[in-house]
Amino acid sequence: MNPLISVASVIAAGLAVACIIFLFPKEKRIKKDSRQPFEQTKLAKLSVNVLKDIIEKVKVVNTGTVLQVGDGIARIHGLDEVMAGELVEFEERTIGIALNLESNNVGVVLMGDGLMIQEGSFVKATGRIAQIPVSEAYLGRVINALAKPIDGRGEIAAFESRLIESPAPGIISRRSVYELLQTGLIAIDAMIPVGRGQRELIIGDRQTGKTAVATDTILIQQGQNVICVYVAIGQKASSVAQ
């Protein structure tokens, strides 16, 4: 049933009850009783409160159906009020991000394999822009793109979240680079000193040791009060495990 029709029917029923309370006793009144106006007012307030409770419990959900799915992309019909970057949830619990908003469909990027998603599956909008939980408890853990732990060490307690597309701090508010970051490689530390907090690009041909330089730099930071994050994009699970 359409949620809007349900809300309209509830409001109409409440108005009908209020009209009966106010009008019907006037026709059936035979003798005057000083308690009747007070009782009528009390009943009217009670009916209004009940009606408010019913309306507050009614929740309108923005839904849609899958038109096609493949290569990590799903086309959704419906989701008329979805926002760009909003998280959507499929019927089989897969999460996606609405990115391409067209007039007749919505393009959703799947944050999972989506093997169980079929044409005609149910999709609902969550009302939340793409965000992930943040906490110091994530330090030393291995997680996937959805911030779910994949190291077999249990769930991670996080009470705050941050938008994925959050604005970066301005240049003025940032601290200047004033301290050297040791890489542990004498050639790099002597010829190309790297400042703590600056961006440094490592380029080169395949199998020349770019990843080894980064991982050695991470290992040498133990006990140096430096937070290191290794992001494996497009890497095989076996390579990451090694």
One Martini backbone bead per residue (centre of mass of N, CA, C, O) as a GRO file, in nm:
protein
  242
    1MET     BB    1   0.099   0.034   0.019
    2ASN     BB    2   0.070   0.359   0.013
    3PRO     BB    3   0.188   0.578   0.248
    4LEU     BB    4   0.011   0.827   0.177
    5ILE     BB    5  -0.263   0.682   0.199
    6SER     BB    6  -0.232   0.602   0.495
    7VAL     BB    7  -0.214   0.888   0.611
    8ALA     BB    8  -0.486   0.990   0.498
    9SER     BB    9  -0.665   0.780   0.643
   10VAL     BB   10  -0.586   0.856   0.932
   11ILE     BB   11  -0.678   1.151   0.923
   12ALA     BB   12  -0.974   1.096   0.846
   13ALA     BB   13  -1.042   0.926   1.098
   14GLY     BB   14  -0.977   1.146   1.307
   15LEU     BB   15  -1.184   1.356   1.206
   16ALA     BB   16  -1.434   1.178   1.245
   17VAL     BB   17  -1.407   1.144   1.550
   18ALA     BB   18  -1.422   1.445   1.622
   19CYS     BB   19  -1.705   1.498   1.501
   20ILE     BB   20  -1.860   1.296   1.678
   21ILE     BB   21  -1.791   1.424   1.953
   22PHE     BB   22  -1.917   1.712   1.888
   23LEU     BB   23  -2.207   1.640   1.747
   24PHE     BB   24  -2.366   1.397   1.871
   25PRO     BB   25  -2.433   1.503   2.165
   26LYS     BB   26  -2.633   1.733   2.072
   27GLU     BB   27  -2.864   1.542   1.965
   28LYS     BB   28  -2.875   1.356   2.251
   29ARG     BB   29  -2.956   1.584   2.430
   30ILE     BB   30  -3.175   1.612   2.717
   31LYS     BB   31  -3.001   1.687   2.963
   32LYS     BB   32  -2.842   1.881   3.171
   33ASP     BB   33  -2.476   1.874   3.211
   34SER     BB   34  -2.187   1.999   3.352
   35ARG     BB   35  -1.988   1.751   3.250
   36GLN     BB   36  -2.000   1.744   2.934
   37PRO     BB   37  -1.794   1.958   2.835
   38PHE     BB   38  -1.552   1.830   2.981
   39GLU     BB   39  -1.569   1.550   2.843
   40GLN     BB   40  -1.545   1.647   2.553
   41THR     BB   41  -1.267   1.783   2.579
   42LYS     BB   42  -1.116   1.532   2.677
   43LEU     BB   43  -1.177   1.354   2.426
   44ALA     BB   44  -1.054   1.544   2.216
   45LYS     BB   45  -0.766   1.541   2.326
   46LEU     BB   46  -0.729   1.236   2.310
   47SER     BB   47  -0.770   1.208   2.000
   48VAL     BB   48  -0.539   1.396   1.918
   49ASN     BB   49  -0.310   1.235   2.052
   50VAL     BB   50  -0.359   0.972   1.899
   51LEU     BB   51  -0.318   1.092   1.616
   52LYS     BB   52  -0.025   1.185   1.658
   53ASP     BB   53   0.093   0.906   1.718
   54ILE     BB   54   0.019   0.778   1.445
   55ILE     BB   55   0.174   0.978   1.259
   56GLU     BB   56   0.459   0.934   1.389
   57LYS     BB   57   0.466   0.617   1.313
   58VAL     BB   58   0.462   0.703   1.029
   59LYS     BB   59   0.669   0.581   0.752
   60VAL     BB   60   0.841   0.710   0.483
   61VAL     BB   61   0.962   0.518   0.205
   62ASN     BB   62   1.224   0.509  -0.021
   63THR     BB   63   1.169   0.330  -0.321
   64GLY     BB   64   1.272   0.040  -0.532
   65THR     BB   65   1.382  -0.116  -0.843
   66VAL     BB   66   1.549  -0.347  -1.030
   67LEU     BB   67   1.661  -0.346  -1.362
   68GLN     BB   68   1.987  -0.371  -1.341
   69VAL     BB   69   2.291  -0.585  -1.319
   70GLY     BB   70   2.649  -0.504  -1.336
   71ASP     BB   71   2.973  -0.445  -1.268
   72GLY     BB   72   2.881  -0.291  -0.988
   73ILE     BB   73   2.603  -0.202  -1.129
   74ALA     BB   74   2.285  -0.034  -1.063
   75ARG     BB   75   1.951  -0.011  -1.182
   76ILE     BB   76   1.697   0.218  -1.062
   77HIS     BB   77   1.356   0.220  -0.997
   78GLY     BB   78   1.299   0.515  -0.847
   79LEU     BB   79   1.398   0.698  -0.598
   80ASP     BB   80   1.293   1.009  -0.609
   81GLU     BB   81   1.447   1.121  -0.318
   82VAL     BB   82   1.730   1.084  -0.380
   83MET     BB   83   2.067   1.135  -0.308
   84ALA     BB   84   2.373   1.228  -0.359
   85GLY     BB   85   2.552   0.977  -0.192
   86GLU     BB   86   2.347   0.779  -0.100
   87LEU     BB   87   2.243   0.524   0.091
   88VAL     BB   88   2.161   0.191  -0.010
   89GLU     BB   89   1.930  -0.093   0.031
   90PHE     BB   90   1.902  -0.412  -0.023
   91GLU     BB   91   1.728  -0.700   0.019
   92GLU     BB   92   2.029  -0.859   0.073
   93ARG     BB   93   2.208  -0.617   0.233
   94THR     BB   94   2.326  -0.446   0.026
   95ILE     BB   95   2.542  -0.178  -0.037
   96GLY     BB   96   2.494   0.156  -0.177
   97ILE     BB   97   2.570   0.429  -0.413
   98ALA     BB   98   2.428   0.719  -0.521
   99LEU     BB   99   2.527   0.889  -0.832
  100ASN     BB  100   2.330   0.848  -1.085
  101LEU     BB  101   2.093   1.099  -1.173
  102GLU     BB  102   1.800   1.036  -1.336
  103SER     BB  103   1.480   1.057  -1.464
  104ASN     BB  104   1.431   0.709  -1.469
  105ASN     BB  105   1.704   0.658  -1.302
  106VAL     BB  106   1.948   0.491  -1.083
  107GLY     BB  107   2.288   0.493  -1.009
  108VAL     BB  108   2.457   0.216  -0.846
  109VAL     BB  109   2.713   0.145  -0.626
  110LEU     BB  110   2.857  -0.141  -0.520
  111MET     BB  111   2.953  -0.264  -0.177
  112GLY     BB  112   2.981  -0.547  -0.338
  113ASP     BB  113   2.906  -0.828  -0.517
  114GLY     BB  114   2.588  -0.886  -0.580
  115LEU     BB  115   2.489  -1.192  -0.642
  116MET     BB  116   2.175  -1.169  -0.517
  117ILE     BB  117   2.096  -0.970  -0.726
  118GLN     BB  118   1.787  -0.893  -0.888
  119GLU     BB  119   1.543  -0.850  -1.090
  120GLY     BB  120   1.310  -0.673  -0.883
  121SER     BB  121   1.439  -0.582  -0.648
  122PHE     BB  122   1.454  -0.439  -0.340
  123VAL     BB  123   1.480  -0.080  -0.261
  124LYS     BB  124   1.628   0.144  -0.010
  125ALA     BB  125   1.650   0.435   0.152
  126THR     BB  126   1.839   0.577   0.431
  127GLY     BB  127   1.915   0.904   0.450
  128ARG     BB  128   2.234   0.862   0.407
  129ILE     BB  129   2.531   0.967   0.367
  130ALA     BB  130   2.824   0.867   0.285
  131GLN     BB  131   2.960   0.671   0.556
  132ILE     BB  132   3.196   0.619   0.826
  133PRO     BB  133   3.341   0.490   1.083
  134VAL     BB  134   3.515   0.635   1.372
  135SER     BB  135   3.828   0.528   1.538
  136GLU     BB  136   4.096   0.421   1.735
  137ALA     BB  137   4.020   0.110   1.704
  138TYR     BB  138   4.140   0.086   1.399
  139LEU     BB  139   4.406   0.051   1.501
  140GLY     BB  140   4.555  -0.244   1.379
  141ARG     BB  141   4.350  -0.299   1.149
  142VAL     BB  142   4.149  -0.489   0.911
  143ILE     BB  143   3.971  -0.347   0.636
  144ASN     BB  144   3.726  -0.250   0.438
  145ALA     BB  145   3.539  -0.024   0.253
  146LEU     BB  146   3.309  -0.053   0.505
  147ALA     BB  147   3.462  -0.092   0.786
  148LYS     BB  148   3.507  -0.401   0.796
  149PRO     BB  149   3.629  -0.659   0.951
  150ILE     BB  150   3.902  -0.906   0.815
  151ASP     BB  151   4.089  -1.035   1.073
  152GLY     BB  152   3.923  -1.202   1.303
  153ARG     BB  153   3.886  -0.979   1.576
  154GLY     BB  154   3.623  -0.855   1.548
  155GLU     BB  155   3.460  -0.596   1.639
  156ILE     BB  156   3.422  -0.236   1.611
  157ALA     BB  157   3.421   0.034   1.820
  158ALA     BB  158   3.185   0.297   1.714
  159PHE     BB  159   3.040   0.646   1.770
  160GLU     BB  160   3.139   0.762   1.495
  161SER     BB  161   3.114   0.966   1.193
  162ARG     BB  162   3.213   1.009   0.836
  163LEU     BB  163   3.234   1.158   0.554
  164ILE     BB  164   3.367   1.083   0.256
  165GLU     BB  165   3.291   1.384   0.134
  166SER     BB  166   3.496   1.563   0.295
  167PRO     BB  167   3.640   1.842   0.373
  168ALA     BB  168   3.933   1.990   0.362
  169PRO     BB  169   4.160   2.150   0.508
  170GLY     BB  170   4.301   2.435   0.518
  171ILE     BB  171   4.601   2.587   0.483
  172ILE     BB  172   4.598   2.771   0.737
  173SER     BB  173   4.510   2.533   0.949
  174ARG     BB  174   4.776   2.412   0.894
  175ARG     BB  175   5.063   2.265   0.960
  176SER     BB  176   5.375   2.292   0.917
  177VAL     BB  177   5.655   2.163   0.779
  178TYR     BB  178   5.914   2.057   1.042
  179GLU     BB  179   5.954   1.737   1.010
  180LEU     BB  180   6.118   1.447   0.980
  181LEU     BB  181   6.081   1.146   0.777
  182GLN     BB  182   6.174   0.834   0.827
  183THR     BB  183   6.250   0.550   0.602
  184GLY     BB  184   6.538   0.374   0.632
  185LEU     BB  185   6.665   0.500   0.368
  186ILE     BB  186   6.953   0.648   0.295
  187ALA     BB  187   6.913   0.760   0.009
  188ILE     BB  188   6.649   0.915   0.072
  189ASP     BB  189   6.732   1.077   0.332
  190ALA     BB  190   6.972   1.228   0.182
  191MET     BB  191   6.832   1.331  -0.101
  192ILE     BB  192   6.500   1.288  -0.010
  193PRO     BB  193   6.349   1.455   0.201
  194VAL     BB  194   6.081   1.385   0.429
  195GLY     BB  195   5.799   1.528   0.545
  196ARG     BB  196   5.585   1.553   0.798
  197GLY     BB  197   5.273   1.573   0.608
  198GLN     BB  198   5.349   1.525   0.329
  199ARG     BB  199   5.351   1.476  -0.014
  200GLU     BB  200   5.442   1.161  -0.182
  201LEU     BB  201   5.556   1.036  -0.490
  202ILE     BB  202   5.561   0.699  -0.623
  203ILE     BB  203   5.743   0.617  -0.912
  204GLY     BB  204   5.727   0.341  -1.155
  205ASP     BB  205   5.784   0.051  -1.248
  206ARG     BB  206   5.738  -0.264  -1.246
  207GLN     BB  207   5.904  -0.430  -1.005
  208THR     BB  208   6.085  -0.183  -0.831
  209GLY     BB  209   5.981  -0.118  -0.512
  210LYS     BB  210   5.747   0.072  -0.414
  211THR     BB  211   5.608  -0.092  -0.185
  212ALA     BB  212   5.863  -0.142  -0.018
  213VAL     BB  213   5.910   0.151   0.063
  214ALA     BB  214   5.643   0.188   0.215
  215THR     BB  215   5.664  -0.051   0.418
  216ASP     BB  216   5.937   0.032   0.544
  217THR     BB  217   5.834   0.305   0.650
  218ILE     BB  218   5.619   0.188   0.836
  219LEU     BB  219   5.806   0.008   1.018
  220ILE     BB  220   5.999   0.253   1.120
  221GLN     BB  221   5.752   0.400   1.296
  222GLN     BB  222   5.794   0.256   1.547
  223GLY     BB  223   5.760   0.473   1.821
  224GLN     BB  224   5.694   0.775   1.655
  225ASN     BB  225   5.399   0.885   1.650
  226VAL     BB  226   5.277   0.735   1.382
  227ILE     BB  227   5.025   0.721   1.142
  228CYS     BB  228   4.956   0.427   0.948
  229VAL     BB  229   4.816   0.374   0.611
  230TYR     BB  230   4.715   0.092   0.419
  231VAL     BB  231   4.611   0.099   0.076
  232ALA     BB  232   4.435  -0.153  -0.117
  233ILE     BB  233   4.412  -0.100  -0.461
  234GLY     BB  234   4.361  -0.369  -0.666
  235GLN     BB  235   4.430  -0.598  -0.479
  236LYS     BB  236   4.504  -0.897  -0.387
  237ALA     BB  237   4.442  -1.093  -0.120
  238SER     BB  238   4.717  -1.242  -0.123
  239SER     BB  239   4.896  -0.988  -0.120
  240VAL     BB  240   4.790  -0.869   0.145
  241ALA     BB  241   4.857  -1.115   0.327
  242GLN     BB  242   5.176  -1.089   0.268
   0.00000   0.00000   0.00000
